[in-house]
Structures are given as C-alpha cells and as structure tokens.
Amino acid sequence: MWSAALFDTMAGQLAEEMDLPSFSWTLTVSDCSLATTRDKGVGAADATGLRLPWAAVPGRDAAERHEAIAMWRRGLALMWDGVPVVAGIIGPKDGTEADVSLSLMSPMEALSHRYAVREGSFGTGQTVTEGHEGGETHEVTVEGTTTDRLGYAGSSLRGIVCELGRLACAKPGGALPIDWPYVGEAGGHRRTYAGFNVANNDVQKLIEDIANVIGGPDVQLRPYLADARHLRWRLVAGSDSEPCIGDAPVTPTLTSFPGGGTAQALSWAELAPAMRVYATGAGEDEAMLCHLSEDLALCQRRDPWPLVEARVSGSSDWATQDLVTSHADAALAAMRLPQVQFQCEVDATAGPVVPGVVWPGQRVALDLDGSPMWPDGRYRLRLMEMRGDQTSRVRLTFDQMPDPWETGVQ
C-alpha cells in the first residue's frame, strides 16, 4: 500500500509521514508519445493532486507547519510498501484557511536552476578586443567578461551527464542527495560549454541535449533508501554501446486472454508508416543542406500502401551533410513500418509489475491469446510509462513497435 514521508532536500533525511487523501503519480523513462519523430528527453517523475487539510501537515503550530513543508527545503516521497517510487522537492504551494496544495519538482527539474559555470569564473575575466580612435586601430582591454570554458573529452555520454550533475551539486549550498556513478567513465565523446553562455547552459537542458542525440542514453534519477532514515537518488543511464537502460534480472510476464489475464483493460493505438523523409539542416534558401531518405517497399507490394512523406529539420544544429543524412536515415528507420503501441492496467498488489521494483525502461513480456486484432504469442515490450493514484491500480504504456503482422511477433 502507499505511504508518504517528508524529507530534507539537501541531506535526504526522512521526517514525518503524512496521510494523503488522494494523489496521482507518473514515472517515465523518456517521451512515449505515439509519433514518428520525437525527442527522447530524460526520465520524469511527478505527483499531482496533493491537496491535504492542515490537520494532516505535521506541526503543533503555524511556524512548525511552515517549516515542515517549506518550499525547496523539504521534499515528499511516495512509497509503495516502503519502497520509494516518486520523490520530489516541494515547489510552490497554494493554500486556504482549510487546506494546502503541494507541487513537486523532480531533482532533474531542480537542476534547471543550476548552470554549467565554474565557480569564480563568471564576470572575472579580461578580454582584449580591437578599438578604433582617430582612424587608428588599437587594443582595448574589457574587464568583467567570462572567458572560462568547461571541457569534457574522452568520456562516455553518461559520464559527461554525471560530470555536469556533480558540478551542479558542488556549488555553495548546492548539495543534493544524488549519486553520480559514471564520473570518469571513458568513451569517445567531447563536450565544451562556454561560461558566458548561461542562457543556454542550465544543467537540465544540457543533460536533455545529451539524451536527445542519435544513440543518446536513457537518463533516469531513481529514488532509493540509503538506510532506514535517508533517501537518495541514483542516476541510472544507458551506456554508449547500449543506450537503453538495462533490464532487470527477471523479465515480468503479463497475460491477456478473453475474460482474464494480469494485463487488464488492454488497449492499443496505431500509427501509419512513412516511406520518404525530407531532412533539412543548416543554411538558408538554395544553400540549405538537404537529404532525402526513402524506402518504397510498402508501395510496391501486391496490396500496396499509398505514398506517405515526412520531414525533419535540425536548423543550424545539423551543420554537415553527413549529420543531415544520419538524421534522415534514423527517422526513416523509425517510421518505415506501421507502428502499434499497447497500454494496459495491472494491480500492484498482485504483481508482477510492482512500483519501485519494476521501472520504466525495463522489458516486460506480454502473452496474448485470443486477441481480436493481433496474432497470438509473446510480445517483448519496453515499458515507457507507469502512472496511477492512491489505489493499487497502475496504468502501463509501452513503447511503439512495428506492426506484428508486418514483422511477426517478437
């Protein structure tokens, strides 16, 4: 069953438990919208509907209640059978004389308020530029500039993610109970961040940019109990060779058959294929970089599909022909066959998908028997999203997969 506990944001020390009348929660590993093109993003964790009467807030008086749910300084963890599932930092609150409504901010969202700038470097540099006076050119020294750059080379992508996270948490007053386990992991990647570019260098954005590159890793921050009184988050991320988060030792198996099964309220949505992808990159007008990727096999069958075309654009980010081509080819590979996406509900008290034990990103087997639409067999699906409320019902959304009638059951 569900329980909730407050904790200190910086130290992770658990405080009082709270009785929440109702709430809704969501966990994701990345964007799971049914779409031909989408950014991957980073794993999200959220809880909403956290409205509770003042009698449920710990504290003997107004001052103690204010401290118990202090914005930013306190967090709230939702636990299933004592295992943290969603943990966030308390954000802005709305209150009345009768009750208070809490909002939760994930630790990744908190990193959007930290910038990739080395301590003591911002506005402390000198820059020499050219000046003009009396028709003559001379050097002018400008004080108060930022010339420092952060550079990470020879690292894995998740190693750079951890370097950025560690930098953010090492700032004065910046401590957060987050483990960064891949610091120093070797790889073939390089990133450089200019200190003056703070408008584009909040740490959450930079981590999302890494996740969104072709072959970018899954990135999640999962809460866990370091001991009986302390909560922490652990960064879990895919590697350069296997960007998807690794599976658990045991793959949960769900069943669906007429009138029963552990996969309840099974539903699905379908998406048509595209046979051509027009990709555009850097440049303007006739100088714009362009590439067309195509696979017309579906249009040439005995019962052909009509042509469907799509487009993708990277603007100035796709600065070479090879980069534009690689993005076009990747988009075509993702949409060259019709897609289907399954959803179902499970009962967390019955298993085998239990919040805090099974996480988005893991593989789940779905055994179908007697479906009115799909062939019988075992479908190995990637769990993308879990959502629920204060009950034991959990709604699961799986990643889109090629139509099994086109490929055979995987």
N, C-alpha and C positions, 0 to 999 in steps of 0.2 A: 504494500500500500504506500501511498505518497506521504511524505513529511516535508517540512520546510524549516530551514535554520538560517539565521543571520550569521554573518562573519565579518571580520575586519578586512577591509580591502587590501591593505598593504602587507599584513602578516598572514592572512588566511585563517586566523584563529576563529573557531566556531563560537558563537554566542548562543543566545536563547532560541529555542524553537518557537515557531509561530503556527497558529491554526488558520489556514487559508480557506475561506468558504468555497471559492471557485477560482479556476485559472485555466489558461490554455498554454501549451508549450510546443515548440518546434525545434527540431535538430536537422541540419543539412550537412552534406559534405561539399556540395557546390551547386550551381544553378541546375535545377531539374525540370525547367520548363520544356514542354514538348516543342522543339524548334529545330530548324535545320542549322542555324548558326546561333551560338550563344557564348558569352564569356563564361569561363569556369568559375571565377571568383573563389572565395575561401569559405570554409565551413562556418555556418551560422548557428547560434543558439539563442533562443528568445522565449520569453514568457510574458503573457499579457493577461488582462482581466484581474490584476492583483489589487482588488479593492477590498479593504477589510475595515471593520469597525475599530474605533480607538481602543476598545477594551481588549482587542487581540494584539495590540502593539505592546511589547514589553516596556515596563517602566512604571514607577509609582507616581510620577507627576509629569508635567509638561516637559520639563528640562530633560528628564531621563528618556521620555518617548522621542523627543527631538534627536537625542544622541543615538538612540537605538537604530533609527532608520535614516541617519544622516546621509545626504546625497554625496556620492563619490567615496566617502569614508567607510561606508558599510556596503555589504553585498548580501545577496539572498541565494540560497541553494535549494533546489527542488531535488528530493531524493526518493528513489523507489527502493523500498526495503533496505534503507540505509546507505544506498549507493548513489553518489551524486550523478545526476543526469543533465540538468541545466543549472549553471551557476553564473550569475551576473552581478555587476556593480549597480547599486541603486542610483538611478538618474533622477531627472526632475519629477516632482510629486505634485499631485492635485489633492487638495483636502477641503473638507467641510467640517462643521461642528460635529457631524455624526461619524464620518469615516475618512479614510485616506486611500488614494490610489497610487500605487508604486509603478514606476517603469524600470526596466532592467536594461543595462548596457553590457554587451559582451566584452570580454577583455580585448578582443580584436578591435572593437569599436573604440575602446579607450585609447588604443594605440593611434587612432586618427588624430588625437590631441598631443602627439609626440612627433618631433621632426628629426630627420636624419641629418643632424648638425652636431659636429664635435664640440664638446664643452670648451668655452673660452675662445672660440674662433669666429663667432658671428660679430661682424662690425668692428673687428680689431685689426684688420689688415691694412696694407697700403697698396695702392695701385698706381702705376706710372702710365700716364696717357700723353697724347700729343696735344699741345696747346698752340694757339695762334695769336700773335700780338704784333701789330705793326708790320704785318706782311711776313713775319718770320715764324718759323715753327720751332717749338722748344718743348722740353719735357715738363709735365705737371704731375706732382705727387698728390693723389687724392687719399685723404685719411678716412677711416671709418668704413672700409669696404670689407668684403668677405672673399678671401681667395682660397680658403681651405677646401679640399675635396676628400670625400670618403671613397676609398678604393678597395674592392674585394676581388682578388684574382685567384685562379687555380682552385676554385671552390665548387661544390655541388650547389644546385639551386636552393635546396632546403638548408644548406649550410649558410648561404647568404641571408635567407629568411631569419635564421637564428642569430646571425651577427647583428642584423637590424633590430631584432627584438631585444637582444642583450644591451645594445646601445641605448634603446629607449628606456629600459628599466634601470640603467646605471646612472641616469641623470639625478641631480639632487631632488629628493622627495619622489623619485620615480619608481621605487620598489613595488613590484607586483609579484605574487607567488606563482610564477610561471617557470617551468623547466624548458630550457633550450638545448636539447640533447645533441644536435647535429653541428654545434660550433666546431669549426676546424675540419669538417669533413671535406676531403679533397674531391675535385671534379674539374671539368673543363670550362667553367663559366667565369665571366668577369662582369662586374657592375661598378660604375663610378657615379657618385652623387655629388653635385656641386653644392656647397654650403649656402650660397646665395639664393638657390632655387627653392626656398622653403614653401612657396605657393604650390609646388607640385611634389613635395617630398615628405608628406606625412607618412608615418611608418605603415599604417594600414594600407594606404594606396600602393606603396612600393611593394608590399607583400602580395597584394592582389595582382599587380602588374607581373610579378614573377609567376604566379599561378596561372595567368592568362596567356603566357607564351605557348607556342606549339610544343607539346610534350611537357608542359608545366606540371608541377606536382600538386596533388591534393594537399590541402593545408587545413588542419583542424586544431583547435585547442580544447582538449577534453579534461573535465574536472575529475579529480580523484581525492581520496583521503590519504594524506601522508601519514597521519596517525589518527587516533581517536578524536583529537581536538583541532586538527589543522587541515584545511582544504587547500589544494593547489591545482593548477592547470598544467598539463603536459602537452607540448607541441607534438603532434603526430603528422607526418608528411610523407608523401611518396618520394622515391629516390629518382635519380637521373635515369636509371635503367628501367625502373618500374614506377611510373608516375602515380599510379593508383595506390591508395593505402592498402597494405597487405591484409589478407583475410585472417580471420580468427582460426585457431586450431581445428575447430569443428564448424562445418557449414550448417546452419539451421535449415531444416526442411519443412516447408509448408505444403499442405494438401488442399485440393479443391475438387469436389465431385458433386454430382447432383444431390442436393439436400444436405450437404455437410462439408466437413473439412476444417482445418485450422486457419486457412485463408478465407475469411468471411467477407461478404459484401464485395466480391471480386468485380473489378471494372477495368476498362481499358479505353484508350484513345488512339487514333491512328493519324499518321501524317504521310502525305504523298511524297514521292521522290522528286528529285530534280536531276536532269540529265546534263545540264550545262551550268557552269559557274563563270560569270564575268567578274574578274577581280581588277581593281584599280588601286594604285599606290601613290607615291609622291609625284609631284609635278602638276602643271596646270595645262588645260586645253590640249593641244596636239602633243605637248611634251609629257603628258601624264603617262606613267608606267602602267601597262595593261597586260593581262594574260587571260586566255580562255582555256578552261579545262572542261573536257566533255567525256561522257560515256553513253553512247546511244544504243546500248544493247537492249534496253527495255523497249525502245521504239522499233526494234527490228524483229520482235518475236512474232509468232503466229497470231497471237491476240495482243497487239501492240498497245503500249501506253502512248498517249499523246505527249508531245514535247513539253517539258516544263523547264524554264530557265530561272536562274537565281543570280544574285550579285552580292559581292562582298567588297568592302573598302577599308583600307587602313590609313588613308590620307598620308600625311608626311611620315608616319611611323614605318611604312613599308617603303624603304628608300632604295632598294635594289631590285632588279628584275628577278633574281633568284628568290628573294623574300616574297615578292608578289606571287610568283609561281607556286611556292611551297604552301602559301595560304590558300590559293585556289584549289590545289590538289587535295589539301586537307579537308576543305569544305565539301568538295565533290565526294570524297571517300565517306563523309558522314551522311550524305543525302542521296547517294546513288541508288538506294533501295528504299521501298516504302518502310516506314517505321511504326512500331506499336509500343505503347507504354502501359504497364499494368499498375494497378493500385489494389490494395486490399486492407482489411482490418484484422487485427489479432487481439486476443485477450492476454494481457501481460501476466496474469496470474496462472495461465495455462501453458505459456511458452509456445514455441521455442524461441521467439523473439522477445527478449526482455530488455527494457531500457536500462542503460548503464552496463549491460553485458554485451549486447549487440549494438553496434554503432553504424550510422550512415557511412558508406564507403565499403562495407563488407559485402561478401557474396551471400545470397540466400537462394536455396533451391526451391522451386515451385513445381509440384507434381500436379499436372492437370489430367483429369479423367472425365470424359463426357461433356466437354465444353461445347456450346452451340456454335462456336466460331473458330476455335483453334485446335490444332492437332493434339492428340494425347501425347504425354511424355513429360520429361523433366526439363524445366527451363532454369538455367543458371543465370540469375538476375543480380544486378548490382543495386543494392539498397542506397537510395539517394536522400530520402527524407523520412523522418519519423515525426508525427505530430499527435497530440492528444489533449486531454484535460485532466481534471481531478479524479476521473474514473480510471479503470484498468484498460479501457479501450484505446488502441493505438492504430492510427492510420499510417500505412506504409506506401511510399511512392518509389517505384523502381526506375532505373534509367531506361531510356528508349532503346529498343533493339530492332534489328531488321525483322520484317515480317517473316514468321517461321514458315509460311507457305512458300516463300521465295528461297529460303536457305535451309530448311529442315530444322527441327528442334535442336537447340544447342545443348 
